[in-house]
Amino acid sequence: MRELTYFTASTLDGFVADPSGGDPTDTSPGGFFLSQGDHSEPLITAYPETLPGVVREHLGLDAENKVFDTVLMGRKTWELGVRMGSANPYPRLRTVVFSRQGRQSPEVEFVARDPVEAVRELKQGSGLGIWLCGGGGLAESLWSEIDVLVVKVNPVLIGAGIKLFDGGGFDIRRLHLIDHQVYDSGVAVMTYRKA
Protein backbone atom coordinates (compact mmCIF):
# COMPACT_ATOMS: atom_id res chain seq x y z
CA MET A 1 0.00 0.00 0.00
CA ARG A 2 1.22 3.50 -0.81
CA GLU A 3 1.97 5.90 2.04
CA LEU A 4 0.81 9.47 2.50
CA THR A 5 3.58 11.81 3.64
CA TYR A 6 2.90 15.33 4.85
CA PHE A 7 6.16 16.99 3.73
CA THR A 8 6.12 20.69 4.54
CA ALA A 9 7.95 23.62 6.08
CA SER A 10 6.97 25.18 9.37
CA THR A 11 8.00 27.98 11.68
CA LEU A 12 9.20 27.16 15.19
CA ASP A 13 5.77 28.17 16.46
CA GLY A 14 4.00 25.75 14.12
CA PHE A 15 2.78 27.84 11.17
CA VAL A 16 3.03 26.88 7.49
CA ALA A 17 1.89 30.26 6.14
CA ASP A 18 1.10 33.78 7.32
CA PRO A 19 -2.50 34.75 8.22
CA SER A 20 -3.27 35.72 4.60
CA GLY A 21 -2.03 32.36 3.29
CA GLY A 22 0.73 34.08 1.32
CA ASP A 23 3.79 32.32 -0.05
CA PRO A 24 6.22 31.80 2.87
CA THR A 25 9.05 30.99 0.44
CA ASP A 26 8.77 34.36 -1.26
CA THR A 27 12.22 35.95 -1.48
CA SER A 28 10.82 39.42 -0.80
CA PRO A 29 10.85 40.79 2.77
CA GLY A 30 7.48 39.06 3.41
CA GLY A 31 8.93 35.58 2.95
CA PHE A 32 10.12 33.79 6.06
CA PHE A 33 11.22 30.27 5.08
CA LEU A 34 14.87 29.82 4.21
CA SER A 35 15.21 28.72 0.60
CA GLN A 36 18.99 28.70 0.63
CA GLY A 37 21.51 27.28 3.06
CA ASP A 38 23.24 24.02 3.80
CA HIS A 39 19.86 22.29 4.17
CA SER A 40 18.91 22.94 0.51
CA GLU A 41 21.16 20.50 -1.34
CA PRO A 42 20.38 17.43 0.82
CA LEU A 43 16.63 18.07 0.49
CA ILE A 44 16.87 18.58 -3.28
CA THR A 45 18.85 15.34 -3.57
CA ALA A 46 16.45 13.36 -1.38
CA TYR A 47 13.20 14.84 -2.72
CA PRO A 48 13.79 16.31 -6.21
CA GLU A 49 10.10 15.95 -7.08
CA THR A 50 9.12 18.47 -4.39
CA LEU A 51 10.69 21.33 -6.32
CA PRO A 52 8.26 23.22 -8.56
CA GLY A 53 8.76 22.52 -12.25
CA VAL A 54 10.07 26.02 -12.99
CA VAL A 55 12.70 25.66 -10.25
CA ARG A 56 13.77 22.25 -11.56
CA GLU A 57 14.15 23.72 -15.04
CA HIS A 58 16.09 26.72 -13.72
CA LEU A 59 18.47 24.45 -11.80
CA GLY A 60 18.77 22.01 -14.71
CA LEU A 61 17.52 19.12 -12.56
CA ASP A 62 16.31 16.17 -14.58
CA ALA A 63 16.40 13.65 -11.72
CA GLU A 64 13.79 10.91 -11.58
CA ASN A 65 11.13 11.09 -8.90
CA LYS A 66 12.51 9.22 -5.89
CA VAL A 67 9.80 9.25 -3.26
CA PHE A 68 6.53 10.60 -4.67
CA ASP A 69 4.58 10.38 -7.91
CA THR A 70 1.41 12.09 -6.65
CA VAL A 71 0.95 15.42 -4.90
CA LEU A 72 -2.14 16.53 -2.96
CA MET A 73 -3.05 20.09 -2.09
CA GLY A 74 -5.98 22.23 -1.10
CA ARG A 75 -7.41 24.87 -3.40
CA LYS A 76 -5.70 27.78 -1.62
CA THR A 77 -2.30 26.11 -1.90
CA TRP A 78 -2.94 25.47 -5.59
CA GLU A 79 -3.98 29.10 -6.09
CA LEU A 80 -0.55 30.23 -4.80
CA GLY A 81 1.00 28.46 -7.79
CA VAL A 82 -1.55 29.96 -10.16
CA ARG A 83 -0.71 33.46 -8.88
CA MET A 84 2.93 32.70 -9.66
CA GLY A 85 1.98 31.71 -13.21
CA SER A 86 1.65 27.92 -13.02
CA ALA A 87 -1.62 25.99 -13.22
CA ASN A 88 0.37 22.87 -12.31
CA PRO A 89 3.43 23.68 -10.19
CA TYR A 90 4.56 20.02 -10.15
CA PRO A 91 4.19 18.81 -13.76
CA ARG A 92 6.15 15.59 -13.10
CA LEU A 93 3.61 14.50 -10.50
CA ARG A 94 -0.04 13.58 -10.67
CA THR A 95 -1.54 16.68 -9.07
CA VAL A 96 -4.77 16.32 -7.09
CA VAL A 97 -6.42 19.50 -5.79
CA PHE A 98 -9.19 19.25 -3.21
CA SER A 99 -11.83 21.92 -3.82
CA ARG A 100 -15.52 22.06 -3.06
CA GLN A 101 -15.98 24.45 -5.97
CA GLY A 102 -16.09 21.75 -8.67
CA ARG A 103 -13.45 23.19 -10.98
CA GLN A 104 -11.95 21.55 -14.05
CA SER A 105 -8.49 21.83 -15.57
CA PRO A 106 -6.49 19.81 -18.09
CA GLU A 107 -3.35 20.17 -15.92
CA VAL A 108 -4.61 18.99 -12.52
CA GLU A 109 -7.35 16.78 -11.08
CA PHE A 110 -9.92 18.57 -8.95
CA VAL A 111 -11.67 16.47 -6.32
CA ALA A 112 -14.81 17.80 -4.65
CA ARG A 113 -15.65 14.70 -2.60
CA ASP A 114 -14.47 13.61 0.83
CA PRO A 115 -10.64 13.86 0.95
CA VAL A 116 -10.30 10.85 3.28
CA GLU A 117 -12.24 8.61 0.90
CA ALA A 118 -10.24 9.87 -2.10
CA VAL A 119 -6.90 9.34 -0.34
CA ARG A 120 -7.84 5.82 0.74
CA GLU A 121 -8.46 4.99 -2.92
CA LEU A 122 -5.15 6.58 -3.99
CA LYS A 123 -3.28 4.57 -1.35
CA GLN A 124 -4.67 1.33 -2.80
CA GLY A 125 -3.17 2.11 -6.22
CA SER A 126 0.29 1.28 -7.45
CA GLY A 127 3.23 3.65 -7.68
CA LEU A 128 5.43 5.74 -5.46
CA GLY A 129 4.36 7.61 -2.36
CA ILE A 130 1.76 10.35 -2.08
CA TRP A 131 2.88 13.82 -0.97
CA LEU A 132 0.57 16.14 0.92
CA CYS A 133 2.11 19.55 0.36
CA GLY A 134 -0.58 21.74 1.94
CA GLY A 135 -2.43 23.31 3.40
CA GLY A 136 -2.96 23.05 7.09
CA GLY A 137 -6.74 22.61 6.86
CA LEU A 138 -6.41 19.73 4.42
CA ALA A 139 -3.71 18.18 6.63
CA GLU A 140 -6.10 18.35 9.59
CA SER A 141 -8.88 16.64 7.63
CA LEU A 142 -6.46 13.94 6.42
CA TRP A 143 -4.81 13.24 9.79
CA SER A 144 -6.22 9.70 9.89
CA GLU A 145 -4.52 8.89 6.56
CA ILE A 146 -1.10 10.51 7.11
CA ASP A 147 1.58 7.86 7.62
CA VAL A 148 4.72 10.01 7.77
CA LEU A 149 5.27 13.65 8.72
CA VAL A 150 8.42 15.41 7.45
CA VAL A 151 8.71 18.95 8.78
CA LYS A 152 11.40 21.40 7.74
CA VAL A 153 11.38 23.53 10.90
CA ASN A 154 12.66 27.03 10.07
CA PRO A 155 14.33 29.21 12.71
CA VAL A 156 11.63 31.88 12.73
CA LEU A 157 8.59 32.81 14.81
CA ILE A 158 5.61 34.59 13.24
CA GLY A 159 3.02 34.51 16.04
CA ALA A 160 -0.05 33.88 13.88
CA GLY A 161 -0.99 32.25 10.60
CA ILE A 162 -2.09 28.95 9.15
CA LYS A 163 -1.13 26.14 11.49
CA LEU A 164 0.63 22.92 10.48
CA PHE A 165 -2.68 21.19 11.30
CA ASP A 166 -5.27 23.94 11.08
CA GLY A 167 -8.82 23.88 12.37
CA GLY A 168 -8.71 21.08 14.89
CA GLY A 169 -9.40 21.28 18.58
CA PHE A 170 -7.43 19.92 21.51
CA ASP A 171 -6.33 16.41 20.56
CA ILE A 172 -3.22 14.56 21.70
CA ARG A 173 -1.54 12.84 18.76
CA ARG A 174 1.64 10.92 19.45
CA LEU A 175 4.41 10.45 16.91
CA HIS A 176 7.71 8.57 16.81
CA LEU A 177 10.80 10.42 15.62
CA ILE A 178 12.41 8.19 12.97
CA ASP A 179 14.99 10.61 11.54
CA HIS A 180 16.32 14.10 12.06
CA GLN A 181 18.96 16.43 10.73
CA VAL A 182 19.88 19.87 12.03
CA TYR A 183 21.73 22.17 9.65
CA ASP A 184 23.99 25.18 10.26
CA SER A 185 21.32 27.29 8.50
CA GLY A 186 19.16 26.67 11.56
CA VAL A 187 16.70 24.47 9.66
CA ALA A 188 15.89 21.17 11.35
CA VAL A 189 14.35 18.43 9.22
CA MET A 190 12.31 16.17 11.48
CA THR A 191 10.73 12.93 10.24
CA TYR A 192 8.00 11.26 12.27
CA ARG A 193 5.80 8.20 11.93
CA LYS A 194 2.51 7.84 13.78
CA ALA A 195 2.74 6.03 17.10
C-alpha positions in Angstrom: 0.0 0.0 0.0 1.2 3.5 -0.8 2.0 5.9 2.0 0.8 9.5 2.5 3.6 11.8 3.6 2.9 15.3 4.8 6.2 17.0 3.7 6.1 20.7 4.5 8.0 23.6 6.1 7.0 25.2 9.4 8.0 28.0 11.7 9.2 27.2 15.2 5.8 28.2 16.5 4.0 25.7 14.1 2.8 27.8 11.2 3.0 26.9 7.5 1.9 30.3 6.1 1.1 33.8 7.3 -2.5 34.7 8.2 -3.3 35.7 4.6 -2.0 32.4 3.3 0.7 34.1 1.3 3.8 32.3 0.0 6.2 31.8 2.9 9.0 31.0 0.4 8.8 34.4 -1.3 12.2 36.0 -1.5 10.8 39.4 -0.8 10.9 40.8 2.8 7.5 39.1 3.4 8.9 35.6 2.9 10.1 33.8 6.1 11.2 30.3 5.1 14.9 29.8 4.2 15.2 28.7 0.6 19.0 28.7 0.6 21.5 27.3 3.1 23.2 24.0 3.8 19.9 22.3 4.2 18.9 22.9 0.5 21.2 20.5 -1.3 20.4 17.4 0.8 16.6 18.1 0.5 16.9 18.6 -3.3 18.8 15.3 -3.6 16.5 13.4 -1.4 13.2 14.8 -2.7 13.8 16.3 -6.2 10.1 16.0 -7.1 9.1 18.5 -4.4 10.7 21.3 -6.3 8.3 23.2 -8.6 8.8 22.5 -12.3 10.1 26.0 -13.0 12.7 25.7 -10.3 13.8 22.3 -11.6 14.2 23.7 -15.0 16.1 26.7 -13.7 18.5 24.4 -11.8 18.8 22.0 -14.7 17.5 19.1 -12.6 16.3 16.2 -14.6 16.4 13.6 -11.7 13.8 10.9 -11.6 11.1 11.1 -8.9 12.5 9.2 -5.9 9.8 9.2 -3.3 6.5 10.6 -4.7 4.6 10.4 -7.9 1.4 12.1 -6.7 0.9 15.4 -4.9 -2.1 16.5 -3.0 -3.0 20.1 -2.1 -6.0 22.2 -1.1 -7.4 24.9 -3.4 -5.7 27.8 -1.6 -2.3 26.1 -1.9 -2.9 25.5 -5.6 -4.0 29.1 -6.1 -0.6 30.2 -4.8 1.0 28.5 -7.8 -1.5 30.0 -10.2 -0.7 33.5 -8.9 2.9 32.7 -9.7 2.0 31.7 -13.2 1.7 27.9 -13.0 -1.6 26.0 -13.2 0.4 22.9 -12.3 3.4 23.7 -10.2 4.6 20.0 -10.2 4.2 18.8 -13.8 6.1 15.6 -13.1 3.6 14.5 -10.5 0.0 13.6 -10.7 -1.5 16.7 -9.1 -4.8 16.3 -7.1 -6.4 19.5 -5.8 -9.2 19.3 -3.2 -11.8 21.9 -3.8 -15.5 22.1 -3.1 -16.0 24.5 -6.0 -16.1 21.7 -8.7 -13.4 23.2 -11.0 -11.9 21.5 -14.1 -8.5 21.8 -15.6 -6.5 19.8 -18.1 -3.4 20.2 -15.9 -4.6 19.0 -12.5 -7.3 16.8 -11.1 -9.9 18.6 -9.0 -11.7 16.5 -6.3 -14.8 17.8 -4.6 -15.7 14.7 -2.6 -14.5 13.6 0.8 -10.6 13.9 1.0 -10.3 10.9 3.3 -12.2 8.6 0.9 -10.2 9.9 -2.1 -6.9 9.3 -0.3 -7.8 5.8 0.7 -8.5 5.0 -2.9 -5.2 6.6 -4.0 -3.3 4.6 -1.4 -4.7 1.3 -2.8 -3.2 2.1 -6.2 0.3 1.3 -7.4 3.2 3.6 -7.7 5.4 5.7 -5.5 4.4 7.6 -2.4 1.8 10.3 -2.1 2.9 13.8 -1.0 0.6 16.1 0.9 2.1 19.6 0.4 -0.6 21.7 1.9 -2.4 23.3 3.4 -3.0 23.0 7.1 -6.7 22.6 6.9 -6.4 19.7 4.4 -3.7 18.2 6.6 -6.1 18.4 9.6 -8.9 16.6 7.6 -6.5 13.9 6.4 -4.8 13.2 9.8 -6.2 9.7 9.9 -4.5 8.9 6.6 -1.1 10.5 7.1 1.6 7.9 7.6 4.7 10.0 7.8 5.3 13.7 8.7 8.4 15.4 7.4 8.7 19.0 8.8 11.4 21.4 7.7 11.4 23.5 10.9 12.7 27.0 10.1 14.3 29.2 12.7 11.6 31.9 12.7 8.6 32.8 14.8 5.6 34.6 13.2 3.0 34.5 16.0 -0.1 33.9 13.9 -1.0 32.3 10.6 -2.1 28.9 9.1 -1.1 26.1 11.5 0.6 22.9 10.5 -2.7 21.2 11.3 -5.3 23.9 11.1 -8.8 23.9 12.4 -8.7 21.1 14.9 -9.4 21.3 18.6 -7.4 19.9 21.5 -6.3 16.4 20.6 -3.2 14.6 21.7 -1.5 12.8 18.8 1.6 10.9 19.5 4.4 10.5 16.9 7.7 8.6 16.8 10.8 10.4 15.6 12.4 8.2 13.0 15.0 10.6 11.5 16.3 14.1 12.1 19.0 16.4 10.7 19.9 19.9 12.0 21.7 22.2 9.7 24.0 25.2 10.3 21.3 27.3 8.5 19.2 26.7 11.6 16.7 24.5 9.7 15.9 21.2 11.4 14.3 18.4 9.2 12.3 16.2 11.5 10.7 12.9 10.2 8.0 11.3 12.3 5.8 8.2 11.9 2.5 7.8 13.8 2.7 6.0 17.1 
